[in-house]
């Protein structure tokens, strides 16, 4: 029995794999106003389609749909099987508020209500 797979079949299988990865992922990377779909994400990096994404490097934003997940500093790692892989030099979780420079007690009041004396 032989394990030879014709080139046309191999290309078709690769195209189907890429289409499945694109369809299953909601992750996006935004850089300089352009948005590129993320195929896979792991602890130390992510991958995008090599054909459609330019060579990315520097500061990028990572989104899950409309939710801003991370602001990342990235470098290109390698291209493998149609995917361009990038590694995080720094990955900071995005926050919707500025960090506090003081300790806020968990039972602290959120706001003060004025009492009308009249």
C-alpha positions in Angstrom: 0.0 0.0 0.0 1.3 3.5 -0.9 0.9 6.7 1.1 1.4 9.0 -2.0 -1.1 11.8 -2.1 -1.4 13.7 -5.4 -0.5 17.4 -5.3 -4.0 18.5 -6.2 -5.5 16.5 -3.3 -2.9 17.8 -0.9 -3.6 21.4 -1.9 -7.3 20.9 -1.5 -6.8 19.5 2.0 -4.7 22.4 2.9 -7.3 24.9 1.6 -10.0 23.2 3.6 -7.9 23.3 6.7 -7.3 27.0 6.3 -10.9 27.7 5.7 -11.9 25.7 8.8 -9.4 27.7 10.9 -10.7 31.0 9.6 -14.3 30.1 10.2 -13.8 28.8 13.7 -11.8 31.8 15.1 -13.3 35.1 16.2 -9.9 36.5 17.0 -8.5 39.4 15.1 -5.3 41.4 15.1 -5.4 45.1 14.4 -2.4 47.1 13.2 -2.3 50.5 11.5 -6.0 50.5 10.8 -5.9 47.1 9.1 -7.6 44.0 10.7 -6.4 40.4 10.0 -8.0 37.2 11.2 -6.0 35.2 13.7 -6.0 31.5 12.9 -4.6 30.2 16.2 -3.6 31.7 19.5 -1.4 30.1 22.2 0.4 31.3 25.3 3.5 32.8 23.6 2.0 33.9 20.3 -0.5 33.6 17.4 -0.6 32.8 13.7 -2.3 34.5 10.7 -2.6 33.4 7.1 0.7 34.0 5.4 -0.8 35.0 2.0 -3.1 37.8 3.1 -1.3 39.3 6.1 1.7 41.5 5.6 4.9 41.1 7.6 3.7 42.4 11.0 6.0 43.6 13.8 5.8 46.0 16.6 2.7 47.0 18.6 -0.6 45.4 17.7 -4.0 45.0 19.3 -5.7 41.6 19.7 -9.5 41.4 19.7 -12.1 38.7 20.3 -14.9 40.0 18.2 -15.4 43.5 19.5 -13.7 42.8 22.9 -10.2 44.2 23.2 -8.1 41.4 24.8 -4.4 42.4 24.6 -2.0 45.0 23.4 1.0 43.1 22.2 4.6 43.7 21.1 5.3 41.1 18.5 8.1 39.7 16.3 7.8 37.4 13.3 8.8 33.8 14.1 8.4 31.5 11.1 6.2 30.6 8.2 4.9 27.1 8.2 2.2 25.4 6.1 0.5 28.7 5.0 0.6 30.2 8.5 2.8 33.1 9.6 3.6 32.7 13.3 4.4 35.6 15.6 5.8 35.5 19.1 4.9 37.9 21.9 7.7 40.0 23.3 5.2 41.6 25.6 1.4 40.9 26.0 -0.6 43.2 28.3 -4.2 42.6 29.1 -6.5 45.4 27.9 -8.5 47.2 30.5 -11.4 49.6 30.3 -10.2 51.7 33.1 -6.9 53.3 34.2 -4.8 51.5 36.8 -5.1 52.8 40.3 -2.1 54.2 42.1 -3.6 53.5 45.5 -5.3 50.7 47.4 -9.1 50.6 47.1 -10.8 48.6 49.9 -13.3 46.0 48.6 -16.0 47.4 50.8 -15.4 51.1 49.9 -18.4 53.1 48.8 -18.7 53.6 45.1 -20.1 57.2 45.5 -21.2 59.6 48.2 -24.8 60.8 48.3 -25.5 64.3 49.5 -28.1 64.6 52.2 -30.6 67.5 51.6 -30.8 69.4 54.9 -33.7 71.6 53.8 
